[in-house]
Amino acid sequence: MRLFALSALLLLCSGTGRTLQIQCYQCEMTQDCAAPEFIVNCTVNVQDMCQKEVLVMDDGTHYRKSCASSGACLIASSGYQQFCTGKLHSVCISCCNTPLCNGPRQKRRPLLSSTSVPVPRIQLLLLLLLLLGPLC
């Protein structure tokens, strides 16, 4: 079972097997940064996702954006789902795997022109299975 989970996770994450470098926005501010000076190249073969944290504080909404590894980002985002309410002291963490997908929210467009693809939940499930190891 563990070998199957590992194989499935590698297949889902590897894509075509090429080494690709993703670009993400990186900032920590009270505005949803989108300027070219906030674009960074993520570490090849380590940081394969973009992460976006939105915190609703007493003094307004704070944004923290960065490159992330898929494992760390998926675990963090699932751990904070219960705190993502949009109300005061809300913390929302999201992960995405296309270039600059952690930028500001785009105005509603038709589904066909969507630029970011949500990470399948199966990847999170397989990752958790790997981390938990055999239960026997």
Secondary structure, DSSP 8 states (H G I E B T S, - for coil): -HHHHHHHHHHHHHTTS-----EEE-EEESS---SGGGEEE--TTT--EEEEEEEEETTEEEEEEEEE-HHHHHHHHHHTGGG--SSTT-EEEEEE-STTTTSS------GGG----B--HHHHHHHHHHHH----
